[in-house]
Amino acid sequence: MLKKRSFPWSIVSYGFALLVLLFIFSMYFAPDMMVAVTNQVWALCGW
């Protein structure tokens, strides 16, 4: 019974930890990745 009750909370806690890590990653690396994606889009459009 205790395992069934703690299973959803483990999913929620893992999801929250993943969200925090993704937020930290995006704060550091999102500007460089956005510049790279923008350059790739311009290259694909032929400019």
VENNOR-V736886 format. One record per residue. N is the residue number from 1. RES is the residue in one letter. SS is DSSP state (a for helix, b for strand, c for the rest). PHI is phi in whole degrees, -180 to 180 (* if undefined). PSI is psi in whole degrees, -180 to 180 (* if undefined). Layout:
n=N res=RES ss=SS phi=PHI psi=PSI
n=N res=RES ss=SS phi=PHI psi=PSI
This chain:
n=1 res=M ss=c phi=* psi=-39
n=2 res=L ss=a phi=-68 psi=-34
n=3 res=K ss=a phi=-66 psi=-42
n=4 res=K ss=a phi=-66 psi=-34
n=5 res=R ss=a phi=-77 psi=-33
n=6 res=S ss=a phi=-85 psi=-12
n=7 res=F ss=a phi=-64 psi=-48
n=8 res=P ss=a phi=-65 psi=-34
n=9 res=W ss=a phi=-69 psi=-31
n=10 res=S ss=a phi=-69 psi=-38
n=11 res=I ss=a phi=-65 psi=-42
n=12 res=V ss=a phi=-65 psi=-42
n=13 res=S ss=a phi=-69 psi=-40
n=14 res=Y ss=a phi=-64 psi=-40
n=15 res=G ss=a phi=-64 psi=-39
n=16 res=F ss=a phi=-68 psi=-41
n=17 res=A ss=a phi=-65 psi=-40
n=18 res=L ss=a phi=-65 psi=-38
n=19 res=L ss=a phi=-65 psi=-41
n=20 res=V ss=a phi=-65 psi=-44
n=21 res=L ss=a phi=-64 psi=-39
n=22 res=L ss=a phi=-65 psi=-37
n=23 res=F ss=a phi=-65 psi=-43
n=24 res=I ss=a phi=-65 psi=-43
n=25 res=F ss=a phi=-61 psi=-43
n=26 res=S ss=a phi=-70 psi=-31
n=27 res=M ss=a phi=-64 psi=-37
n=28 res=Y ss=a phi=-85 psi=-41
n=29 res=F ss=a phi=-110 psi=-10
n=30 res=A ss=a phi=-64 psi=-41
n=31 res=P ss=a phi=-61 psi=-43
n=32 res=D ss=a phi=-64 psi=-41
n=33 res=M ss=a phi=-69 psi=-35
n=34 res=M ss=a phi=-67 psi=-37
n=35 res=V ss=a phi=-64 psi=-42
n=36 res=A ss=a phi=-65 psi=-42
n=37 res=V ss=a phi=-66 psi=-41
n=38 res=T ss=a phi=-64 psi=-42
n=39 res=N ss=a phi=-63 psi=-38
n=40 res=Q ss=a phi=-67 psi=-39
n=41 res=V ss=a phi=-65 psi=-44
n=42 res=W ss=a phi=-63 psi=-38
n=43 res=A ss=a phi=-67 psi=-38
n=44 res=L ss=a phi=-71 psi=-29
n=45 res=C ss=a phi=-79 psi=-11
n=46 res=G ss=c phi=92 psi=16
n=47 res=W ss=c phi=-89 psi=*
